[in-house]
Amino acid sequence: MLKRTIGLLLTVLVLCFCLLPAAAQNETGVITLRLNSDIDGRTKWDVEQLIEIKSGNVVYSTYRTAPVSVSDYAGTPDSGKLKAGRTYNIHYQLSAAEGYELPETVTADNVKIECGKGVKVHAVQITRGTYREENGALVTCRGLLIYASVVVDGNIFQRVIGWFHDLILKAKAWSLY
């Protein structure tokens, strides 16, 4: 009887140590986001209005000065207020929330993006990078990068004026060399 009890106890201990690493893994889940186009007058610092996180498994990235970078139609970085009718290229950078892990690859099953009427998503990918902390230590991080073009909501006149303004910007930026 004592041998059976010791054997059963050892079996339970071995199972606990085998299952412990599986229990310590971070969760993954479906990432659900909404990219907005009703962002007239907003800046890249108004992150919550530009992109809404609908699931709790990602957060706005803190590895950069801002989790969003904006450039105009010609590709020039823009840190001012977004104007109705204009087209902007926007990079959204997210990272995994505490206790969660980003998927290895992006598929339609693990990242769901709702778009406002003027939003077109060009690329969604997992990025890897290294940055230096204030104490000098190098930290490797993973993030979710979304690249989209956004036509800011506006009335018909604002859209026409914005289209002409973007066309002039593109013509000025064009170069043969």
C-alpha positions in Angstrom: 0.0 0.0 0.0 2.8 2.4 0.8 4.5 1.7 -2.6 1.2 2.6 -4.4 0.8 5.8 -2.5 4.5 6.9 -3.2 4.1 5.9 -6.8 0.8 7.9 -7.1 2.4 10.9 -5.4 5.5 10.7 -7.7 3.2 10.5 -10.8 1.2 13.5 -9.7 4.4 15.5 -9.1 5.8 14.6 -12.5 2.6 15.6 -14.2 2.5 18.9 -12.4 6.1 19.7 -13.5 5.3 18.7 -17.1 2.1 20.8 -17.3 3.6 23.8 -15.5 5.4 25.3 -18.6 2.2 25.0 -20.6 0.3 26.9 -18.0 2.9 29.7 -18.0 2.6 30.5 -21.7 1.0 33.8 -22.7 -2.4 33.8 -24.3 -3.1 34.7 -27.9 -6.4 35.6 -29.3 -8.2 37.4 -32.1 -7.1 41.0 -32.3 -10.0 43.2 -33.2 -9.5 46.9 -34.2 -11.3 49.8 -35.9 -9.5 52.4 -38.0 -11.5 55.6 -38.1 -11.8 58.2 -40.9 -13.8 60.8 -39.0 -10.6 62.3 -37.6 -10.8 65.9 -38.9 -8.8 68.2 -36.6 -7.0 65.3 -34.9 -3.2 64.9 -34.6 -1.1 61.8 -34.4 -1.2 62.2 -30.6 -5.0 61.6 -30.6 -4.4 57.9 -30.8 -7.7 56.7 -29.3 -9.7 58.6 -32.0 -7.5 57.3 -34.9 -7.6 53.6 -33.9 -9.9 51.9 -31.5 -8.8 48.6 -29.8 -11.9 46.4 -29.5 -10.1 43.4 -28.0 -8.0 43.5 -24.8 -4.9 41.6 -26.1 -3.0 44.6 -27.7 -2.1 48.1 -26.5 -0.8 51.2 -28.2 3.0 50.7 -28.6 5.2 52.6 -26.2 8.5 51.8 -28.1 8.3 55.0 -30.2 7.5 58.6 -29.4 4.0 58.1 -30.7 2.2 54.8 -31.6 1.0 56.5 -34.8 2.9 58.2 -37.6 1.2 60.3 -40.2 2.5 61.4 -43.6 0.6 63.4 -46.3 -0.3 62.0 -49.8 3.2 62.8 -51.1 4.9 61.0 -48.2 6.1 64.0 -46.2 5.8 63.4 -42.4 2.9 65.5 -41.0 2.5 66.3 -37.3 -0.2 68.9 -37.7 -3.9 68.6 -37.6 -5.6 66.3 -40.1 -7.8 68.1 -42.6 -11.1 67.0 -44.0 -11.0 65.6 -47.5 -7.3 65.1 -47.5 -5.6 61.7 -47.9 -3.0 60.6 -45.3 -0.8 57.5 -45.0 -0.8 56.3 -41.4 1.3 53.7 -39.7 -0.3 52.3 -36.5 2.1 50.4 -34.1 0.6 48.1 -31.4 2.2 45.7 -29.0 0.9 42.8 -26.9 -0.9 43.6 -23.7 0.3 42.2 -20.4 -0.2 38.4 -20.3 -0.8 38.2 -24.1 1.4 37.3 -27.0 1.2 38.4 -30.7 0.8 35.7 -33.3 3.8 34.6 -35.3 2.1 35.5 -38.6 -0.9 37.7 -39.4 -3.9 35.9 -40.9 -7.6 36.9 -41.4 -8.4 34.6 -38.5 -6.2 36.2 -35.9 -6.5 40.0 -36.9 -9.8 41.5 -37.7 -9.9 45.2 -38.8 -13.0 47.3 -39.2 -12.5 50.3 -41.4 -14.2 53.7 -41.6 -15.5 54.6 -45.1 -12.3 56.4 -46.2 -9.8 53.8 -44.9 -7.9 51.3 -47.0 -5.5 48.9 -45.3 -2.4 48.2 -47.4 -0.4 45.9 -45.0 -0.6 44.3 -41.6 2.5 42.6 -40.3 4.4 41.5 -37.2 7.5 43.5 -36.7 10.6 42.8 -34.7 13.0 45.4 -33.5 15.5 46.4 -30.9 15.7 49.6 -29.0 17.9 51.0 -26.2 16.4 51.8 -22.8 17.4 54.8 -20.8 19.8 52.6 -18.7 21.6 51.5 -21.9 20.2 48.0 -22.1 19.1 46.6 -25.5 15.5 45.3 -25.6 14.1 43.2 -28.4 10.4 43.7 -29.0 7.6 42.5 -31.3 4.8 44.7 -32.6 1.8 44.7 -34.9 2.3 47.3 -37.7 -0.7 48.4 -39.8 -0.2 50.6 -42.8 -3.3 52.3 -44.2 -4.3 55.3 -46.3 -7.1 57.4 -44.9 -9.3 59.9 -46.6 -10.5 62.1 -43.7 -14.3 62.4 -43.7 -15.7 65.7 -45.0 -18.4 67.1 -47.2 -18.2 67.0 -51.0 -16.5 70.4 -51.3 -13.8 69.4 -48.8 -13.2 66.1 -50.6 -12.8 67.9 -54.0 -10.5 70.6 -52.5 -8.5 67.8 -50.7 -8.2 65.8 -53.9 -6.7 68.8 -55.7 -4.4 69.7 -52.9 -3.1 66.1 -52.7 -2.7 66.1 -56.5 -0.6 69.3 -56.3 1.5 67.8 -53.5 2.2 64.6 -55.5 3.2 66.7 -58.6 5.6 68.8 -56.5 7.1 65.7 -54.9 7.6 64.0 -58.3 11.1 63.9 -59.6 12.8 62.3 -62.5 15.9 61.5 -60.4 
